Amino acid sequence: MSQEQQVVIEERFAKVFNDQSFKERLSEKDYEKYFNAKKKFTFQKHDIIFEDGEIPKGIYVIESGAAKLSKSGAFGKDQILRFIKEGDLIGYRALLCGENFQAKAEAMTDIECTFLPSDIFMHLLEVDSQLSFVMLQKISYELGESSNTITFLAQKTVRERLAEILILLEQKLGTDPEGFIKISLTREEIANIIGTATESAIRLISEFKGDQLIEVDGRNIKILNHDKLMKLGHVVL
């Protein structure tokens, strides 16, 4: 999916999932149920939002900050599945499937979010066709992301995977005023994303830096040559 299509889906969701929009579309009774049930939560960096295997009690809409969804493998090694940013919704897949969470959500920065209990969220889906539609779009988009991840891990070299993930992280999370990707990742986390050993990730990052593809400042990375990095990772946006 192109960046433009992703932005459109995110904008549609934000337009539909907010107090004013709900007030305009819902009955007075349903709006009061929603408004009185929602809660504001805050999480500090490294706090666990929910654990793998936990029973879902509701959904979380991230208002500020970033998180990661990860799954522990057979040998206890975490695999990062995707990153969550401002405006994203998490926790709904397990809820809709009627199963426990299949991944862990961890705050990567301080986070502010809105929590909506399960029964209220499910009721809104039943009575609000616009919300149901944008949720279908989000689910379809994330299904496409999962399919791309399978291809990404199965068919690309580690070097190609690193090039692609840097481009995609910048696309998804944006950059700070100095041009660095808006997330600080350890070398181990980068290795987990691209499916390699930490030592290999360290070596590749050093090579990318030496080739002047990226600039590195501690855990922060800035892309210097987008065209070469996209060509190396066979990325089409």
Backbone torsions as a table, in degrees:
resi	resn	phi	psi	omega
1	MET	NA	138.4	-179.8
2	SER	-72.9	162.0	178.8
3	GLN	-62.9	-35.9	-179.4
4	GLU	-63.7	-42.6	178.7
5	GLN	-65.1	-40.0	178.3
6	GLN	-61.4	-44.6	-179.9
7	VAL	-62.3	-40.8	179.8
8	VAL	-60.9	-45.4	179.7
9	ILE	-62.5	-43.7	179.6
10	GLU	-63.9	-40.0	179.9
11	GLU	-67.4	-39.3	178.0
12	ARG	-63.6	-41.5	179.1
13	PHE	-63.8	-46.0	-179.7
14	ALA	-62.1	-34.6	-179.8
15	LYS	-69.6	-31.4	-176.6
16	VAL	-90.7	-39.2	-174.3
17	PHE	-95.2	79.5	174.1
18	ASN	-158.6	162.1	-174.0
19	ASP	-57.6	-48.0	-176.1
20	GLN	-63.2	-42.8	-179.9
21	SER	-65.0	-43.0	177.3
22	PHE	-62.2	-39.9	-178.4
23	LYS	-63.6	-34.1	179.9
24	GLU	-74.8	-31.3	-173.2
25	ARG	-99.6	-34.5	-173.5
26	LEU	-83.7	157.7	171.4
27	SER	-66.7	160.8	-179.4
28	GLU	-58.9	-38.8	-179.4
29	LYS	-65.8	-45.7	-178.9
30	ASP	-67.3	-37.4	179.2
31	TYR	-65.2	-40.9	178.6
32	GLU	-63.2	-39.6	176.8
33	LYS	-59.7	-47.4	179.7
34	TYR	-62.6	-51.1	-173.7
35	PHE	-63.3	-39.9	-178.1
36	ASN	-76.9	-21.8	-176.1
37	ALA	-88.6	-30.0	-175.4
38	LYS	-68.7	150.1	-179.3
39	LYS	-135.0	150.7	175.5
40	LYS	-97.0	125.3	177.5
41	PHE	-118.5	151.2	171.9
42	THR	-126.6	144.5	176.5
43	PHE	-131.4	141.0	175.4
44	GLN	-90.6	162.2	179.1
45	LYS	-52.5	131.8	-179.6
46	HIS	81.8	-4.1	174.5
47	ASP	-66.4	146.7	176.6
48	ILE	-90.8	123.6	178.9
49	ILE	-79.4	-46.3	168.4
50	PHE	-154.1	155.1	-175.8
51	GLU	-98.6	152.5	170.7
52	ASP	-59.7	127.2	-179.9
53	GLY	94.3	-10.3	-179.5
54	GLU	-72.6	147.9	176.9
55	ILE	-76.4	125.7	-179.2
56	PRO	-69.0	133.9	178.8
57	LYS	-110.7	-6.7	-179.7
58	GLY	168.7	-170.0	-178.6
59	ILE	-118.2	158.7	-177.5
60	TYR	-123.7	129.2	173.4
61	VAL	-107.3	116.8	-176.6
62	ILE	-77.6	121.3	-179.5
63	GLU	-96.9	-30.5	174.3
64	SER	-155.7	147.4	179.3
65	GLY	101.5	-175.5	-177.6
66	ALA	-141.0	149.7	179.6
67	ALA	-139.2	172.2	175.7
68	LYS	-132.2	145.5	171.4
69	LEU	-102.6	128.1	-178.8
70	SER	-139.0	158.1	-179.6
71	LYS	-130.0	131.9	179.0
72	SER	-83.6	132.1	-178.9
73	GLY	-85.7	-172.3	-175.0
74	ALA	-61.7	-29.9	-177.3
75	PHE	-105.7	20.0	176.9
76	GLY	79.8	7.4	179.9
77	LYS	-87.8	127.6	-178.7
78	ASP	-76.6	139.9	172.1
79	GLN	-115.6	117.5	178.1
80	ILE	-74.3	123.8	-177.0
81	LEU	-88.6	-46.1	176.2
82	ARG	-166.7	166.9	179.1
83	PHE	-105.3	147.2	-179.0
84	ILE	-114.5	133.1	-178.9
85	LYS	-126.5	-178.9	178.4
86	GLU	-53.6	131.4	179.3
87	GLY	94.6	-13.1	-179.0
88	ASP	-80.3	155.9	179.0
89	LEU	-116.6	132.0	178.5
90	ILE	-131.6	155.0	176.7
91	GLY	98.1	-6.5	-173.9
92	TYR	-82.7	-26.8	-175.9
93	ARG	-63.1	-49.6	179.2
94	ALA	-62.5	-38.1	179.9
95	LEU	-62.6	-46.5	-179.0
96	LEU	-68.2	-30.9	179.7
97	CYS	-83.1	-13.0	-177.5
98	GLY	70.4	36.7	-179.8
99	GLU	-132.7	170.7	176.7
100	ASN	-72.5	162.4	177.9
101	PHE	-59.0	138.0	-179.9
102	GLN	-103.7	10.0	178.5
103	ALA	-155.5	165.9	177.4
104	LYS	-102.9	137.5	175.6
105	ALA	-109.2	123.8	-176.8
106	GLU	-127.8	135.3	177.6
107	ALA	-70.4	130.2	176.8
108	MET	-99.3	-16.0	172.8
109	THR	-140.0	177.6	169.9
110	ASP	-63.6	139.0	-173.3
111	ILE	-128.3	140.5	167.0
112	GLU	-117.8	134.2	-177.8
113	CYS	-149.1	164.0	173.1
114	THR	-105.2	130.5	177.2
115	PHE	-105.5	133.1	178.0
116	LEU	-124.5	120.3	-177.7
117	PRO	-58.1	153.6	-174.7
118	SER	-54.4	-49.0	-174.3
119	ASP	-64.7	-35.4	179.4
120	ILE	-70.0	-44.6	179.5
121	PHE	-61.4	-45.2	-179.8
122	MET	-64.3	-37.9	178.1
123	HIS	-65.3	-41.2	178.9
124	LEU	-61.2	-38.8	178.2
125	LEU	-63.3	-33.1	-179.4
126	GLU	-73.8	-37.1	-172.2
127	VAL	-100.8	-12.2	-174.9
128	ASP	-119.8	100.8	-176.4
129	SER	-67.0	-32.3	179.4
130	GLN	-66.6	-41.0	177.0
131	LEU	-64.1	-43.1	179.0
132	SER	-59.4	-40.0	-178.5
133	PHE	-66.0	-47.5	-178.7
134	VAL	-68.2	-29.2	175.5
135	MET	-67.1	-39.6	176.0
136	LEU	-60.7	-39.8	178.4
137	GLN	-64.8	-42.9	179.0
138	LYS	-63.2	-43.4	179.8
139	ILE	-62.5	-43.1	-180.0
140	SER	-63.7	-40.5	178.8
141	TYR	-63.1	-46.1	-177.9
142	GLU	-69.2	-30.6	173.6
143	LEU	-64.0	-40.1	176.6
144	GLY	-64.1	-39.2	176.8
145	GLU	-60.6	-42.0	-179.9
146	SER	-64.3	-40.6	178.3
147	SER	-63.5	-41.2	178.6
148	ASN	-64.4	-36.4	179.6
149	THR	-63.9	-40.1	178.4
150	ILE	-60.9	-46.7	178.5
151	THR	-64.2	-41.7	-179.6
152	PHE	-56.4	-45.8	-177.1
153	LEU	-78.2	-30.1	-172.7
154	ALA	-86.5	-32.0	-167.5
155	GLN	-114.5	-11.8	-176.3
156	LYS	-106.9	150.9	174.8
157	THR	-71.1	165.4	179.5
158	VAL	-61.3	-39.6	179.1
159	ARG	-62.2	-43.7	178.2
160	GLU	-65.6	-37.8	-179.1
161	ARG	-66.3	-40.0	178.6
162	LEU	-64.4	-43.4	179.0
163	ALA	-59.9	-44.5	-177.8
164	GLU	-67.5	-43.4	-175.0
165	ILE	-67.0	-33.3	177.4
166	LEU	-65.1	-42.1	177.2
167	ILE	-62.6	-45.4	-176.9
168	LEU	-69.2	-36.9	177.1
169	LEU	-63.8	-41.6	177.9
170	GLU	-64.8	-40.6	179.4
171	GLN	-62.7	-43.6	-174.5
172	LYS	-78.5	-41.6	-171.4
173	LEU	-101.7	-17.7	-179.6
174	GLY	81.8	-174.3	-178.1
175	THR	-128.4	158.0	176.3
176	ASP	-83.6	178.4	-178.0
177	PRO	-57.7	-23.7	179.7
178	GLU	-91.7	-0.4	176.3
179	GLY	93.7	2.5	178.6
180	PHE	-82.1	144.1	177.6
181	ILE	-58.6	137.3	-172.2
182	LYS	-76.7	50.6	172.9
183	ILE	-162.9	140.6	178.1
184	SER	-103.2	117.3	-177.3
185	LEU	-116.2	136.4	172.5
186	THR	-71.7	162.3	177.8
187	ARG	-64.1	-32.0	177.9
188	GLU	-65.9	-39.9	178.7
189	GLU	-65.4	-41.3	177.2
190	ILE	-62.1	-42.4	178.4
191	ALA	-61.2	-40.5	179.4
192	ASN	-64.0	-38.1	-179.6
193	ILE	-65.6	-43.8	-174.4
194	ILE	-93.7	0.8	173.9
195	GLY	71.3	51.6	179.4
196	THR	-145.9	177.7	177.0
197	ALA	-75.7	152.7	-179.6
198	THR	-58.7	-39.1	-179.7
199	GLU	-61.2	-38.7	179.0
200	SER	-67.3	-39.8	178.6
201	ALA	-63.5	-43.6	178.7
202	ILE	-59.7	-43.8	-179.3
203	ARG	-64.4	-43.0	-178.0
204	LEU	-67.4	-40.4	178.0
205	ILE	-61.4	-40.6	177.5
206	SER	-63.5	-40.2	178.5
207	GLU	-65.8	-43.4	178.8
208	PHE	-61.9	-38.2	178.4
209	LYS	-66.8	-43.8	179.0
210	GLY	-63.8	-32.8	177.9
211	ASP	-82.5	2.1	179.7
212	GLN	60.7	33.6	173.9
213	LEU	-85.5	-31.4	-178.6
214	ILE	-138.8	162.1	169.9
215	GLU	-115.6	139.1	-176.2
216	VAL	-122.3	130.4	175.8
217	ASP	-132.2	91.9	-174.5
218	GLY	65.5	-120.2	178.4
219	ARG	-90.0	-1.7	-176.1
220	ASN	-96.0	141.6	-176.6
221	ILE	-129.5	134.7	175.2
222	LYS	-118.5	131.9	176.6
223	ILE	-81.0	125.5	-179.8
224	LEU	-98.5	-32.9	-177.8
225	ASN	-131.0	91.1	-176.7
226	HIS	-65.0	-41.2	-175.9
227	ASP	-62.3	-47.0	-179.4
228	LYS	-67.1	-37.7	-179.8
229	LEU	-67.6	-40.0	178.0
230	MET	-66.8	-39.3	179.1
231	LYS	-66.5	-42.2	179.1
232	LEU	-62.9	-40.5	-178.3
233	GLY	-90.2	1.1	-177.3
234	HIS	53.2	49.4	-177.1
235	VAL	-97.6	132.2	174.8
236	VAL	-122.3	117.5	-179.5
237	LEU	-103.7	NA	NA
